[in-house]
Amino acid sequence: MKHIKKAFTLSVAATILIIGIVYAIPQLLIQNTGIIETPANIECDSTHISWGTLYPGQQASRQVNFRADAPLKLAYTISAWEPPTLSDYATVSWNYTGETVGAEWTPVTFTLHIHEDVPRSIAGFSFTIHITGETT
């Protein structure tokens, strides 16, 4: 009888250990590369942003440079979120403050923030950043 009881105890201990390992894995890992689109009169030194690996609640910042063939003020919009519901769980911002962009490269930093409550089913996504310019 003692022999059977020991085997059962070892089995329970192994099960608890495995459950502990499963819960130690981070909740979510999101990988993404964003696309930057500009009209012909605005040049960007990159057409893609690699955001790297992000977990819920984290953010990443990446710098890109813009220049234009005539003095412009820039604006941006985001489209083509995939999956579409991700726009509820991610925020894109930039540090551009409205200075005129001309023939010299102007550095701009985009920041992507992944919200804490992003669904676990989302493991990657894509979106497009559209840059436009208004003459000054």
C-alpha positions as CSV (number, residue, x, y, z in Angstrom):
1,M,0.0,0.0,0.0
2,K,2.8,2.5,0.8
3,H,4.3,2.0,-2.6
4,I,1.1,3.1,-4.4
5,K,0.7,6.1,-2.2
6,K,4.3,7.3,-3.1
7,A,3.6,7.0,-6.8
8,F,0.5,9.1,-6.5
9,T,2.3,11.8,-4.6
10,L,5.0,12.1,-7.2
11,S,2.4,12.4,-10.0
12,V,0.6,15.3,-8.2
13,A,3.9,17.1,-7.6
14,A,4.8,16.8,-11.3
15,T,1.4,18.2,-12.3
16,I,1.8,21.2,-10.0
17,L,5.2,22.0,-11.4
18,I,4.0,21.9,-15.0
19,I,1.1,24.3,-14.2
20,G,3.6,26.6,-12.5
21,I,5.7,26.7,-15.7
22,V,2.7,27.5,-17.9
23,Y,1.7,30.5,-15.8
24,A,5.3,31.8,-15.8
25,I,5.0,32.4,-19.6
26,P,4.3,36.1,-20.5
27,Q,0.7,36.9,-21.4
28,L,1.2,38.1,-25.0
29,L,3.9,38.8,-27.5
30,I,3.1,41.1,-30.4
31,Q,5.4,41.6,-33.4
32,N,4.8,44.1,-36.1
33,T,6.2,46.0,-39.0
34,G,4.4,49.2,-39.9
35,I,4.3,50.8,-43.4
36,I,4.9,54.5,-44.1
37,E,3.3,56.0,-47.2
38,T,4.1,59.5,-48.5
39,P,3.0,61.4,-51.6
40,A,5.6,62.1,-54.3
41,N,6.5,65.6,-52.9
42,I,7.6,64.2,-49.5
43,E,10.5,61.8,-49.0
44,C,11.0,59.5,-46.0
45,D,14.2,57.6,-45.3
46,S,12.2,54.5,-44.6
47,T,9.1,52.8,-45.9
48,H,8.8,50.4,-43.0
49,I,9.1,50.6,-39.2
50,S,10.1,47.5,-37.3
51,W,8.5,47.9,-33.9
52,G,10.2,44.7,-32.5
53,T,8.7,42.6,-29.8
54,L,6.1,44.3,-27.5
55,Y,4.1,43.0,-24.5
56,P,0.9,44.4,-23.2
57,G,1.5,47.8,-21.6
58,Q,4.7,48.4,-23.5
59,Q,5.6,50.9,-26.1
60,A,8.3,51.3,-28.7
61,S,9.6,54.5,-30.4
62,R,11.3,54.7,-33.8
63,Q,12.8,57.7,-35.6
64,V,12.3,58.4,-39.3
65,N,13.4,61.4,-41.3
66,F,11.3,63.5,-43.7
67,R,12.1,66.1,-46.3
68,A,10.0,67.8,-49.0
69,D,10.6,69.6,-52.3
70,A,8.7,72.7,-51.0
71,P,8.2,73.9,-47.4
72,L,5.4,71.9,-45.8
73,K,3.8,71.1,-42.5
74,L,3.2,67.4,-42.0
75,A,0.1,65.5,-40.8
76,Y,-0.5,61.7,-40.4
77,T,-3.3,59.3,-40.4
78,I,-3.4,55.6,-39.6
79,S,-5.4,53.1,-41.7
80,A,-5.6,49.4,-42.7
81,W,-5.4,48.1,-39.1
82,E,-5.2,44.3,-39.3
83,P,-7.0,42.9,-37.4
84,P,-9.4,45.9,-37.5
85,T,-10.2,45.7,-33.8
86,L,-6.6,46.3,-32.9
87,S,-7.1,50.1,-33.2
88,D,-9.0,49.8,-29.9
89,Y,-5.9,48.4,-28.2
90,A,-3.0,50.3,-29.8
91,T,-2.1,53.9,-30.1
92,V,0.4,55.6,-32.5
93,S,1.7,59.1,-31.8
94,W,4.6,61.3,-32.9
95,N,6.7,64.1,-31.6
96,Y,6.4,66.4,-34.6
97,T,5.4,69.8,-33.4
98,G,4.5,71.5,-36.7
99,E,7.9,72.9,-37.8
100,T,8.3,73.4,-41.5
101,V,9.8,70.5,-43.4
102,G,11.9,71.5,-46.4
103,A,15.0,70.2,-48.3
104,E,16.9,69.3,-45.1
105,W,16.0,66.0,-43.3
106,T,13.6,66.5,-40.3
107,P,13.7,63.8,-37.7
108,V,10.3,62.6,-36.4
109,T,9.8,59.9,-33.8
110,F,6.7,57.7,-33.9
111,T,5.7,55.8,-30.8
112,L,3.5,52.7,-30.7
113,H,1.8,51.8,-27.4
114,I,0.1,48.5,-26.8
115,H,-2.6,48.7,-24.2
116,E,-2.7,46.4,-21.2
117,D,-6.1,45.0,-22.1
118,V,-5.2,43.8,-25.7
119,P,-6.8,40.4,-26.3
120,R,-4.5,37.4,-26.0
121,S,-5.6,36.2,-29.5
122,I,-3.7,39.0,-31.1
123,A,-0.1,37.9,-31.7
124,G,0.8,40.3,-34.6
125,F,-0.7,43.0,-36.7
126,S,-0.2,45.6,-39.4
127,F,-1.2,49.1,-40.1
128,T,-0.2,51.9,-42.5
129,I,0.9,55.4,-41.5
130,H,-0.1,57.9,-44.2
131,I,1.9,61.2,-44.3
132,T,0.5,64.3,-45.9
133,G,1.8,67.8,-46.3
134,E,0.3,71.2,-46.4
135,T,2.2,74.1,-48.0
136,T,3.3,76.8,-45.6
